[in-house]
């Protein structure tokens, strides 16, 4: 199956959604290359970047599930790199 490399950017404004977001990330753990999280205390938010190598539908599903959480925004940026 062909995969794509992407970055999913996440902004969490509702701390109560962190556990649910981490559960989603755990479900897709086999595809995650790396994760970087930055707590921005001055604004009371968390900023997270997820590097992922997965089929495009998996990336879209993961980003969509995260974006549906209360107080969480999610966007995926795709590279032109693909592989098997």
PDB file with one MODEL, atoms N, CA, C and O in Angstrom:
MODEL        1
ATOM      1  N   UNK A   1       0.847  -1.180   0.000  1.00  0.00           N
ATOM      2  CA  UNK A   1       0.000   0.000   0.000  1.00  0.00           C
ATOM      3  C   UNK A   1       0.892   1.243   0.000  1.00  0.00           C
ATOM      4  O   UNK A   1       1.871   1.317   0.743  1.00  0.00           O
ATOM      5  N   UNK A   2       0.545   2.204  -0.834  1.00  0.00           N
ATOM      6  CA  UNK A   2       1.330   3.435  -0.941  1.00  0.00           C
ATOM      7  C   UNK A   2       1.088   4.333   0.266  1.00  0.00           C
ATOM      8  O   UNK A   2      -0.043   4.501   0.722  1.00  0.00           O
ATOM      9  N   UNK A   3       2.177   4.904   0.773  1.00  0.00           N
ATOM     10  CA  UNK A   3       2.078   5.809   1.920  1.00  0.00           C
ATOM     11  C   UNK A   3       2.565   7.195   1.530  1.00  0.00           C
ATOM     12  O   UNK A   3       3.240   7.378   0.516  1.00  0.00           O
ATOM     13  N   UNK A   4       2.208   8.156   2.353  1.00  0.00           N
ATOM     14  CA  UNK A   4       2.662   9.542   2.174  1.00  0.00           C
ATOM     15  C   UNK A   4       3.264  10.018   3.480  1.00  0.00           C
ATOM     16  O   UNK A   4       2.871   9.574   4.559  1.00  0.00           O
ATOM     17  N   UNK A   5       4.212  10.916   3.375  1.00  0.00           N
ATOM     18  CA  UNK A   5       4.796  11.555   4.548  1.00  0.00           C
ATOM     19  C   UNK A   5       4.067  12.870   4.751  1.00  0.00           C
ATOM     20  O   UNK A   5       3.877  13.641   3.810  1.00  0.00           O
ATOM     21  N   UNK A   6       3.659  13.118   5.993  1.00  0.00           N
ATOM     22  CA  UNK A   6       2.905  14.336   6.299  1.00  0.00           C
ATOM     23  C   UNK A   6       3.231  14.810   7.707  1.00  0.00           C
ATOM     24  O   UNK A   6       3.831  14.094   8.509  1.00  0.00           O
ATOM     25  N   UNK A   7       2.820  16.029   7.975  1.00  0.00           N
ATOM     26  CA  UNK A   7       2.894  16.592   9.328  1.00  0.00           C
ATOM     27  C   UNK A   7       1.486  17.012   9.711  1.00  0.00           C
ATOM     28  O   UNK A   7       0.804  17.700   8.951  1.00  0.00           O
ATOM     29  N   UNK A   8       1.060  16.597  10.886  1.00  0.00           N
ATOM     30  CA  UNK A   8      -0.238  17.023  11.406  1.00  0.00           C
ATOM     31  C   UNK A   8       0.035  18.031  12.515  1.00  0.00           C
ATOM     32  O   UNK A   8       0.713  17.722  13.495  1.00  0.00           O
ATOM     33  N   UNK A   9      -0.493  19.228  12.353  1.00  0.00           N
ATOM     34  CA  UNK A   9      -0.350  20.288  13.347  1.00  0.00           C
ATOM     35  C   UNK A   9      -1.613  20.325  14.191  1.00  0.00           C
ATOM     36  O   UNK A   9      -2.729  20.314  13.671  1.00  0.00           O
ATOM     37  N   UNK A  10      -1.417  20.368  15.500  1.00  0.00           N
ATOM     38  CA  UNK A  10      -2.540  20.319  16.445  1.00  0.00           C
ATOM     39  C   UNK A  10      -2.400  21.463  17.442  1.00  0.00           C
ATOM     40  O   UNK A  10      -1.321  21.701  17.983  1.00  0.00           O
ATOM     41  N   UNK A  11      -3.501  22.163  17.677  1.00  0.00           N
ATOM     42  CA  UNK A  11      -3.545  23.180  18.729  1.00  0.00           C
ATOM     43  C   UNK A  11      -4.652  22.787  19.693  1.00  0.00           C
ATOM     44  O   UNK A  11      -5.807  22.617  19.304  1.00  0.00           O
ATOM     45  N   UNK A  12      -4.274  22.647  20.959  1.00  0.00           N
ATOM     46  CA  UNK A  12      -5.233  22.239  21.986  1.00  0.00           C
ATOM     47  C   UNK A  12      -5.528  23.433  22.883  1.00  0.00           C
ATOM     48  O   UNK A  12      -4.645  23.944  23.572  1.00  0.00           O
ATOM     49  N   UNK A  13      -6.783  23.867  22.864  1.00  0.00           N
ATOM     50  CA  UNK A  13      -7.219  24.970  23.716  1.00  0.00           C
ATOM     51  C   UNK A  13      -7.976  24.469  24.939  1.00  0.00           C
ATOM     52  O   UNK A  13      -8.142  25.206  25.911  1.00  0.00           O
ATOM     53  N   UNK A  14      -8.440  23.211  24.897  1.00  0.00           N
ATOM     54  CA  UNK A  14      -9.204  22.621  25.997  1.00  0.00           C
ATOM     55  C   UNK A  14      -8.390  21.483  26.608  1.00  0.00           C
ATOM     56  O   UNK A  14      -8.282  20.416  26.003  1.00  0.00           O
ATOM     57  N   UNK A  15      -7.812  21.689  27.800  1.00  0.00           N
ATOM     58  CA  UNK A  15      -6.977  20.665  28.424  1.00  0.00           C
ATOM     59  C   UNK A  15      -7.721  19.352  28.686  1.00  0.00           C
ATOM     60  O   UNK A  15      -7.093  18.301  28.817  1.00  0.00           O
ATOM     61  N   UNK A  16      -9.034  19.407  28.761  1.00  0.00           N
ATOM     62  CA  UNK A  16      -9.808  18.195  29.016  1.00  0.00           C
ATOM     63  C   UNK A  16      -9.787  17.244  27.816  1.00  0.00           C
ATOM     64  O   UNK A  16     -10.159  16.079  27.953  1.00  0.00           O
ATOM     65  N   UNK A  17      -9.364  17.714  26.660  1.00  0.00           N
ATOM     66  CA  UNK A  17      -9.322  16.884  25.453  1.00  0.00           C
ATOM     67  C   UNK A  17      -7.974  16.187  25.248  1.00  0.00           C
ATOM     68  O   UNK A  17      -7.824  15.406  24.309  1.00  0.00           O
ATOM     69  N   UNK A  18      -7.008  16.456  26.103  1.00  0.00           N
ATOM     70  CA  UNK A  18      -5.665  15.896  25.931  1.00  0.00           C
ATOM     71  C   UNK A  18      -5.677  14.371  26.001  1.00  0.00           C
ATOM     72  O   UNK A  18      -5.048  13.715  25.170  1.00  0.00           O
ATOM     73  N   UNK A  19      -6.366  13.807  26.956  1.00  0.00           N
ATOM     74  CA  UNK A  19      -6.382  12.350  27.106  1.00  0.00           C
ATOM     75  C   UNK A  19      -6.992  11.681  25.876  1.00  0.00           C
ATOM     76  O   UNK A  19      -6.453  10.691  25.381  1.00  0.00           O
ATOM     77  N   UNK A  20      -8.098  12.206  25.384  1.00  0.00           N
ATOM     78  CA  UNK A  20      -8.737  11.639  24.192  1.00  0.00           C
ATOM     79  C   UNK A  20      -7.817  11.759  22.982  1.00  0.00           C
ATOM     80  O   UNK A  20      -7.755  10.840  22.165  1.00  0.00           O
ATOM     81  N   UNK A  21      -7.103  12.876  22.853  1.00  0.00           N
ATOM     82  CA  UNK A  21      -6.178  13.049  21.743  1.00  0.00           C
ATOM     83  C   UNK A  21      -5.040  12.036  21.836  1.00  0.00           C
ATOM     84  O   UNK A  21      -4.656  11.445  20.826  1.00  0.00           O
ATOM     85  N   UNK A  22      -4.502  11.830  23.031  1.00  0.00           N
ATOM     86  CA  UNK A  22      -3.427  10.852  23.211  1.00  0.00           C
ATOM     87  C   UNK A  22      -3.898   9.436  22.884  1.00  0.00           C
ATOM     88  O   UNK A  22      -3.121   8.634  22.366  1.00  0.00           O
ATOM     89  N   UNK A  23      -5.151   9.123  23.179  1.00  0.00           N
ATOM     90  CA  UNK A  23      -5.692   7.808  22.836  1.00  0.00           C
ATOM     91  C   UNK A  23      -5.759   7.623  21.324  1.00  0.00           C
ATOM     92  O   UNK A  23      -5.478   6.538  20.817  1.00  0.00           O
ATOM     93  N   UNK A  24      -6.128   8.675  20.609  1.00  0.00           N
ATOM     94  CA  UNK A  24      -6.156   8.609  19.144  1.00  0.00           C
ATOM     95  C   UNK A  24      -4.739   8.411  18.605  1.00  0.00           C
ATOM     96  O   UNK A  24      -4.525   7.592  17.711  1.00  0.00           O
ATOM     97  N   UNK A  25      -3.782   9.151  19.140  1.00  0.00           N
ATOM     98  CA  UNK A  25      -2.396   9.000  18.700  1.00  0.00           C
ATOM     99  C   UNK A  25      -1.902   7.576  18.953  1.00  0.00           C
ATOM    100  O   UNK A  25      -1.172   7.015  18.136  1.00  0.00           O
ATOM    101  N   UNK A  26      -2.297   7.001  20.074  1.00  0.00           N
ATOM    102  CA  UNK A  26      -1.903   5.627  20.391  1.00  0.00           C
ATOM    103  C   UNK A  26      -2.474   4.645  19.362  1.00  0.00           C
ATOM    104  O   UNK A  26      -1.799   3.693  18.969  1.00  0.00           O
ATOM    105  N   UNK A  27      -3.711   4.877  18.931  1.00  0.00           N
ATOM    106  CA  UNK A  27      -4.344   4.007  17.929  1.00  0.00           C
ATOM    107  C   UNK A  27      -3.557   3.999  16.614  1.00  0.00           C
ATOM    108  O   UNK A  27      -3.516   2.982  15.920  1.00  0.00           O
ATOM    109  N   UNK A  28      -2.942   5.117  16.277  1.00  0.00           N
ATOM    110  CA  UNK A  28      -2.216   5.265  15.017  1.00  0.00           C
ATOM    111  C   UNK A  28      -0.701   5.212  15.208  1.00  0.00           C
ATOM    112  O   UNK A  28       0.052   5.615  14.322  1.00  0.00           O
ATOM    113  N   UNK A  29      -0.259   4.722  16.350  1.00  0.00           N
ATOM    114  CA  UNK A  29       1.161   4.718  16.707  1.00  0.00           C
ATOM    115  C   UNK A  29       2.087   4.052  15.707  1.00  0.00           C
ATOM    116  O   UNK A  29       3.243   4.453  15.572  1.00  0.00           O
ATOM    117  N   UNK A  30       1.597   3.040  15.004  1.00  0.00           N
ATOM    118  CA  UNK A  30       2.453   2.323  14.055  1.00  0.00           C
ATOM    119  C   UNK A  30       2.884   3.203  12.882  1.00  0.00           C
ATOM    120  O   UNK A  30       3.864   2.892  12.205  1.00  0.00           O
ATOM    121  N   UNK A  31       2.163   4.296  12.636  1.00  0.00           N
ATOM    122  CA  UNK A  31       2.462   5.178  11.516  1.00  0.00           C
ATOM    123  C   UNK A  31       3.262   6.416  11.932  1.00  0.00           C
ATOM    124  O   UNK A  31       3.833   7.096  11.080  1.00  0.00           O
ATOM    125  N   UNK A  32       3.307   6.707  13.212  1.00  0.00           N
ATOM    126  CA  UNK A  32       3.924   7.953  13.687  1.00  0.00           C
ATOM    127  C   UNK A  32       5.447   7.846  13.677  1.00  0.00           C
ATOM    128  O   UNK A  32       6.023   6.919  14.247  1.00  0.00           O
ATOM    129  N   UNK A  33       6.084   8.809  13.019  1.00  0.00           N
ATOM    130  CA  UNK A  33       7.542   8.881  12.963  1.00  0.00           C
ATOM    131  C   UNK A  33       8.064   9.584  14.217  1.00  0.00           C
ATOM    132  O   UNK A  33       9.033   9.135  14.829  1.00  0.00           O
ATOM    133  N   UNK A  34       7.420  10.680  14.590  1.00  0.00           N
ATOM    134  CA  UNK A  34       7.848  11.444  15.753  1.00  0.00           C
ATOM    135  C   UNK A  34       6.802  12.469  16.152  1.00  0.00           C
ATOM    136  O   UNK A  34       5.866  12.761  15.407  1.00  0.00           O
ATOM    137  N   UNK A  35       6.991  13.008  17.354  1.00  0.00           N
ATOM    138  CA  UNK A  35       6.024  13.951  17.914  1.00  0.00           C
ATOM    139  C   UNK A  35       6.777  15.020  18.694  1.00  0.00           C
ATOM    140  O   UNK A  35       7.737  14.726  19.407  1.00  0.00           O
ATOM    141  N   UNK A  36       6.329  16.265  18.549  1.00  0.00           N
ATOM    142  CA  UNK A  36       6.909  17.364  19.318  1.00  0.00           C
ATOM    143  C   UNK A  36       5.765  18.167  19.919  1.00  0.00           C
ATOM    144  O   UNK A  36       4.854  18.587  19.205  1.00  0.00           O
ATOM    145  N   UNK A  37       5.809  18.377  21.208  1.00  0.00           N
ATOM    146  CA  UNK A  37       4.781  19.154  21.883  1.00  0.00           C
ATOM    147  C   UNK A  37       5.377  20.344  22.597  1.00  0.00           C
ATOM    148  O   UNK A  37       6.426  20.243  23.234  1.00  0.00           O
ATOM    149  N   UNK A  38       4.698  21.477  22.488  1.00  0.00           N
ATOM    150  CA  UNK A  38       5.152  22.710  23.130  1.00  0.00           C
ATOM    151  C   UNK A  38       3.998  23.300  23.931  1.00  0.00           C
ATOM    152  O   UNK A  38       2.994  23.709  23.349  1.00  0.00           O
ATOM    153  N   UNK A  39       4.122  23.352  25.255  1.00  0.00           N
ATOM    154  CA  UNK A  39       3.099  24.041  26.031  1.00  0.00           C
ATOM    155  C   UNK A  39       3.345  25.552  25.958  1.00  0.00           C
ATOM    156  O   UNK A  39       4.429  26.026  26.298  1.00  0.00           O
ATOM    157  N   UNK A  40       2.346  26.293  25.520  1.00  0.00           N
ATOM    158  CA  UNK A  40       2.467  27.751  25.438  1.00  0.00           C
ATOM    159  C   UNK A  40       1.671  28.314  26.604  1.00  0.00           C
ATOM    160  O   UNK A  40       0.500  28.666  26.464  1.00  0.00           O
ATOM    161  N   UNK A  41       2.318  28.390  27.745  1.00  0.00           N
ATOM    162  CA  UNK A  41       1.653  28.751  28.999  1.00  0.00           C
ATOM    163  C   UNK A  41       1.071  30.167  28.989  1.00  0.00           C
ATOM    164  O   UNK A  41       0.036  30.418  29.606  1.00  0.00           O
ATOM    165  N   UNK A  42       1.732  31.084  28.292  1.00  0.00           N
ATOM    166  CA  UNK A  42       1.253  32.463  28.245  1.00  0.00           C
ATOM    167  C   UNK A  42      -0.142  32.555  27.627  1.00  0.00           C
ATOM    168  O   UNK A  42      -0.924  33.439  27.977  1.00  0.00           O
ATOM    169  N   UNK A  43      -0.443  31.657  26.723  1.00  0.00           N
ATOM    170  CA  UNK A  43      -1.755  31.651  26.058  1.00  0.00           C
ATOM    171  C   UNK A  43      -2.655  30.521  26.552  1.00  0.00           C
ATOM    172  O   UNK A  43      -3.829  30.461  26.188  1.00  0.00           O
ATOM    173  N   UNK A  44      -2.114  29.627  27.376  1.00  0.00           N
ATOM    174  CA  UNK A  44      -2.911  28.525  27.909  1.00  0.00           C
ATOM    175  C   UNK A  44      -3.266  27.467  26.879  1.00  0.00           C
ATOM    176  O   UNK A  44      -4.322  26.841  26.968  1.00  0.00           O
ATOM    177  N   UNK A  45      -2.381  27.261  25.893  1.00  0.00           N
ATOM    178  CA  UNK A  45      -2.635  26.264  24.854  1.00  0.00           C
ATOM    179  C   UNK A  45      -1.432  25.328  24.732  1.00  0.00           C
ATOM    180  O   UNK A  45      -0.358  25.603  25.268  1.00  0.00           O
ATOM    181  N   UNK A  46      -1.631  24.230  24.025  1.00  0.00           N
ATOM    182  CA  UNK A  46      -0.550  23.310  23.682  1.00  0.00           C
ATOM    183  C   UNK A  46      -0.484  23.206  22.165  1.00  0.00           C
ATOM    184  O   UNK A  46      -1.508  23.136  21.485  1.00  0.00           O
ATOM    185  N   UNK A  47       0.744  23.198  21.647  1.00  0.00           N
ATOM    186  CA  UNK A  47       0.973  23.090  20.212  1.00  0.00           C
ATOM    187  C   UNK A  47       1.735  21.791  19.973  1.00  0.00           C
ATOM    188  O   UNK A  47       2.790  21.566  20.566  1.00  0.00           O
ATOM    189  N   UNK A  48       1.197  20.938  19.103  1.00  0.00           N
ATOM    190  CA  UNK A  48       1.794  19.630  18.856  1.00  0.00           C
ATOM    191  C   UNK A  48       1.959  19.425  17.358  1.00  0.00           C
ATOM    192  O   UNK A  48       1.075  19.764  16.570  1.00  0.00           O
ATOM    193  N   UNK A  49       3.107  18.863  16.974  1.00  0.00           N
ATOM    194  CA  UNK A  49       3.352  18.471  15.587  1.00  0.00           C
ATOM    195  C   UNK A  49       3.615  16.974  15.561  1.00  0.00           C
ATOM    196  O   UNK A  49       4.403  16.457  16.354  1.00  0.00           O
ATOM    197  N   UNK A  50       2.952  16.286  14.648  1.00  0.00           N
ATOM    198  CA  UNK A  50       3.110  14.849  14.493  1.00  0.00           C
ATOM    199  C   UNK A  50       3.641  14.581  13.086  1.00  0.00           C
ATOM    200  O   UNK A  50       3.000  14.957  12.104  1.00  0.00           O
ATOM    201  N   UNK A  51       4.797  13.941  12.977  1.00  0.00           N
ATOM    202  CA  UNK A  51       5.312  13.493  11.677  1.00  0.00           C
ATOM    203  C   UNK A  51       4.807  12.071  11.468  1.00  0.00           C
ATOM    204  O   UNK A  51       4.914  11.232  12.362  1.00  0.00           O
ATOM    205  N   UNK A  52       4.255  11.800  10.283  1.00  0.00           N
ATOM    206  CA  UNK A  52       3.591  10.525  10.033  1.00  0.00           C
ATOM    207  C   UNK A  52       3.896  10.027   8.625  1.00  0.00           C
ATOM    208  O   UNK A  52       4.024  10.819   7.691  1.00  0.00           O
ATOM    209  N   UNK A  53       4.009   8.720   8.483  1.00  0.00           N
ATOM    210  CA  UNK A  53       4.176   8.066   7.187  1.00  0.00           C
ATOM    211  C   UNK A  53       3.097   6.994   7.109  1.00  0.00           C
ATOM    212  O   UNK A  53       3.215   5.942   7.737  1.00  0.00           O
ATOM    213  N   UNK A  54       2.051   7.259   6.341  1.00  0.00           N
ATOM    214  CA  UNK A  54       0.880   6.388   6.318  1.00  0.00           C
ATOM    215  C   UNK A  54       0.114   6.578   5.009  1.00  0.00           C
ATOM    216  O   UNK A  54       0.347   7.545   4.285  1.00  0.00           O
ATOM    217  N   UNK A  55      -0.802   5.652   4.709  1.00  0.00           N
ATOM    218  CA  UNK A  55      -1.693   5.886   3.569  1.00  0.00           C
ATOM    219  C   UNK A  55      -2.484   7.177   3.777  1.00  0.00           C
ATOM    220  O   UNK A  55      -2.803   7.542   4.908  1.00  0.00           O
ATOM    221  N   UNK A  56      -2.792   7.852   2.691  1.00  0.00           N
ATOM    222  CA  UNK A  56      -3.458   9.147   2.786  1.00  0.00           C
ATOM    223  C   UNK A  56      -4.781   9.073   3.546  1.00  0.00           C
ATOM    224  O   UNK A  56      -5.107   9.990   4.299  1.00  0.00           O
ATOM    225  N   UNK A  57      -5.543   8.000   3.360  1.00  0.00           N
ATOM    226  CA  UNK A  57      -6.817   7.896   4.069  1.00  0.00           C
ATOM    227  C   UNK A  57      -6.620   7.743   5.573  1.00  0.00           C
ATOM    228  O   UNK A  57      -7.457   8.198   6.352  1.00  0.00           O
ATOM    229  N   UNK A  58      -5.525   7.110   5.993  1.00  0.00           N
ATOM    230  CA  UNK A  58      -5.223   6.975   7.422  1.00  0.00           C
ATOM    231  C   UNK A  58      -4.873   8.337   8.009  1.00  0.00           C
ATOM    232  O   UNK A  58      -5.324   8.685   9.100  1.00  0.00           O
ATOM    233  N   UNK A  59      -4.065   9.106   7.278  1.00  0.00           N
ATOM    234  CA  UNK A  59      -3.684  10.445   7.744  1.00  0.00           C
ATOM    235  C   UNK A  59      -4.926  11.327   7.880  1.00  0.00           C
ATOM    236  O   UNK A  59      -5.094  12.027   8.878  1.00  0.00           O
ATOM    237  N   UNK A  60      -5.787  11.287   6.873  1.00  0.00           N
ATOM    238  CA  UNK A  60      -7.013  12.091   6.907  1.00  0.00           C
ATOM    239  C   UNK A  60      -7.927  11.678   8.061  1.00  0.00           C
ATOM    240  O   UNK A  60      -8.502  12.530   8.739  1.00  0.00           O
ATOM    241  N   UNK A  61      -8.058  10.367   8.278  1.00  0.00           N
ATOM    242  CA  UNK A  61      -8.912   9.879   9.359  1.00  0.00           C
ATOM    243  C   UNK A  61      -8.380  10.314  10.718  1.00  0.00           C
ATOM    244  O   UNK A  61      -9.144  10.771  11.569  1.00  0.00           O
ATOM    245  N   UNK A  62      -7.081  10.176  10.923  1.00  0.00           N
ATOM    246  CA  UNK A  62      -6.475  10.562  12.191  1.00  0.00           C
ATOM    247  C   UNK A  62      -6.636  12.059  12.448  1.00  0.00           C
ATOM    248  O   UNK A  62      -7.043  12.465  13.536  1.00  0.00           O
ATOM    249  N   UNK A  63      -6.318  12.877  11.443  1.00  0.00           N
ATOM    250  CA  UNK A  63      -6.445  14.324  11.583  1.00  0.00           C
ATOM    251  C   UNK A  63      -7.896  14.723  11.846  1.00  0.00           C
ATOM    252  O   UNK A  63      -8.166  15.606  12.661  1.00  0.00           O
ATOM    253  N   UNK A  64      -8.823  14.070  11.155  1.00  0.00           N
ATOM    254  CA  UNK A  64     -10.244  14.362  11.341  1.00  0.00           C
ATOM    255  C   UNK A  64     -10.741  14.016  12.728  1.00  0.00           C
ATOM    256  O   UNK A  64     -11.486  14.785  13.336  1.00  0.00           O
ATOM    257  N   UNK A  65     -10.327  12.841  13.240  1.00  0.00           N
ATOM    258  CA  UNK A  65     -10.743  12.441  14.597  1.00  0.00           C
ATOM    259  C   UNK A  65     -10.219  13.421  15.636  1.00  0.00           C
ATOM    260  O   UNK A  65     -10.932  13.792  16.569  1.00  0.00           O
ATOM    261  N   UNK A  66      -8.969  13.837  15.468  1.00  0.00           N
ATOM    262  CA  UNK A  66      -8.380  14.792  16.418  1.00  0.00           C
ATOM    263  C   UNK A  66      -9.107  16.132  16.327  1.00  0.00           C
ATOM    264  O   UNK A  66      -9.406  16.749  17.349  1.00  0.00           O
ATOM    265  N   UNK A  67      -9.388  16.579  15.111  1.00  0.00           N
ATOM    266  CA  UNK A  67     -10.048  17.867  14.910  1.00  0.00           C
ATOM    267  C   UNK A  67     -11.473  17.918  15.432  1.00  0.00           C
ATOM    268  O   UNK A  67     -12.000  19.006  15.663  1.00  0.00           O
ATOM    269  N   UNK A  68     -12.112  16.765  15.626  1.00  0.00           N
ATOM    270  CA  UNK A  68     -13.478  16.724  16.151  1.00  0.00           C
ATOM    271  C   UNK A  68     -13.537  16.846  17.669  1.00  0.00           C
ATOM    272  O   UNK A  68     -14.614  17.031  18.237  1.00  0.00           O
ATOM    273  N   UNK A  69     -12.389  16.744  18.326  1.00  0.00           N
ATOM    274  CA  UNK A  69     -12.373  16.876  19.780  1.00  0.00           C
ATOM    275  C   UNK A  69     -12.671  18.318  20.181  1.00  0.00           C
ATOM    276  O   UNK A  69     -12.293  19.256  19.480  1.00  0.00           O
ATOM    277  N   UNK A  70     -13.345  18.485  21.304  1.00  0.00           N
ATOM    278  CA  UNK A  70     -13.726  19.809  21.780  1.00  0.00           C
ATOM    279  C   UNK A  70     -12.481  20.642  22.108  1.00  0.00           C
ATOM    280  O   UNK A  70     -11.627  20.227  22.891  1.00  0.00           O
ATOM    281  N   UNK A  71     -12.400  21.825  21.490  1.00  0.00           N
ATOM    282  CA  UNK A  71     -11.294  22.747  21.774  1.00  0.00           C
ATOM    283  C   UNK A  71      -9.976  22.344  21.135  1.00  0.00           C
ATOM    284  O   UNK A  71      -8.910  22.756  21.594  1.00  0.00           O
ATOM    285  N   UNK A  72     -10.041  21.529  20.066  1.00  0.00           N
ATOM    286  CA  UNK A  72      -8.826  21.070  19.394  1.00  0.00           C
ATOM    287  C   UNK A  72      -8.941  21.382  17.899  1.00  0.00           C
ATOM    288  O   UNK A  72      -9.969  21.115  17.277  1.00  0.00           O
ATOM    289  N   UNK A  73      -7.863  21.955  17.328  1.00  0.00           N
ATOM    290  CA  UNK A  73      -7.784  22.214  15.890  1.00  0.00           C
ATOM    291  C   UNK A  73      -6.693  21.327  15.309  1.00  0.00           C
ATOM    292  O   UNK A  73      -5.661  21.113  15.945  1.00  0.00           O
ATOM    293  N   UNK A  74      -6.915  20.811  14.104  1.00  0.00           N
ATOM    294  CA  UNK A  74      -5.951  19.909  13.476  1.00  0.00           C
ATOM    295  C   UNK A  74      -5.915  20.149  11.973  1.00  0.00           C
ATOM    296  O   UNK A  74      -6.958  20.287  11.334  1.00  0.00           O
ATOM    297  N   UNK A  75      -4.711  20.198  11.412  1.00  0.00           N
ATOM    298  CA  UNK A  75      -4.525  20.344   9.964  1.00  0.00           C
ATOM    299  C   UNK A  75      -3.366  19.455   9.530  1.00  0.00           C
ATOM    300  O   UNK A  75      -2.373  19.325  10.246  1.00  0.00           O
ATOM    301  N   UNK A  76      -3.496  18.849   8.364  1.00  0.00           N
ATOM    302  CA  UNK A  76      -2.433  18.020   7.818  1.00  0.00           C
ATOM    303  C   UNK A  76      -1.794  18.711   6.623  1.00  0.00           C
ATOM    304  O   UNK A  76      -2.485  19.287   5.782  1.00  0.00           O
ATOM    305  N   UNK A  77      -0.464  18.649   6.556  1.00  0.00           N
ATOM    306  CA  UNK A  77       0.291  19.146   5.410  1.00  0.00           C
ATOM    307  C   UNK A  77       1.053  17.960   4.831  1.00  0.00           C
ATOM    308  O   UNK A  77       1.827  17.310   5.533  1.00  0.00           O
ATOM    309  N   UNK A  78       0.829  17.680   3.543  1.00  0.00           N
ATOM    310  CA  UNK A  78       1.402  16.510   2.887  1.00  0.00           C
ATOM    311  C   UNK A  78       2.646  16.871   2.102  1.00  0.00           C
ATOM    312  O   UNK A  78       2.713  17.928   1.476  1.00  0.00           O
ATOM    313  N   UNK A  79       3.638  15.979   2.140  1.00  0.00           N
ATOM    314  CA  UNK A  79       4.796  16.134   1.261  1.00  0.00           C
ATOM    315  C   UNK A  79       4.480  15.452  -0.065  1.00  0.00           C
ATOM    316  O   UNK A  79       3.468  14.765  -0.197  1.00  0.00           O
ATOM    317  N   UNK A  80       5.343  15.648  -1.026  1.00  0.00           N
ATOM    318  CA  UNK A  80       5.199  14.958  -2.306  1.00  0.00           C
ATOM    319  C   UNK A  80       5.906  13.608  -2.294  1.00  0.00           C
ATOM    320  O   UNK A  80       5.910  12.895  -3.298  1.00  0.00           O
ATOM    321  N   UNK A  81       6.504  13.260  -1.156  1.00  0.00           N
ATOM    322  CA  UNK A  81       7.227  11.991  -1.015  1.00  0.00           C
ATOM    323  C   UNK A  81       6.228  10.885  -0.725  1.00  0.00           C
ATOM    324  O   UNK A  81       5.405  11.003   0.183  1.00  0.00           O
ATOM    325  N   UNK A  82       6.304   9.819  -1.493  1.00  0.00           N
ATOM    326  CA  UNK A  82       5.452   8.661  -1.237  1.00  0.00           C
ATOM    327  C   UNK A  82       6.302   7.414  -1.336  1.00  0.00           C
ATOM    328  O   UNK A  82       7.409   7.450  -1.873  1.00  0.00           O
ATOM    329  N   UNK A  83       5.798   6.333  -0.831  1.00  0.00           N
ATOM    330  CA  UNK A  83       6.533   5.086  -0.865  1.00  0.00           C
ATOM    331  C   UNK A  83       5.637   3.915  -0.560  1.00  0.00           C
ATOM    332  O   UNK A  83       4.421   4.067  -0.447  1.00  0.00           O
ATOM    333  N   UNK A  84       6.229   2.746  -0.427  1.00  0.00           N
ATOM    334  CA  UNK A  84       5.458   1.539  -0.136  1.00  0.00           C
ATOM    335  C   UNK A  84       5.835   0.976   1.203  1.00  0.00           C
ATOM    336  O   UNK A  84       5.287  -0.045   1.620  1.00  0.00           O
TER     337      UNK A  84
ENDMDL
END
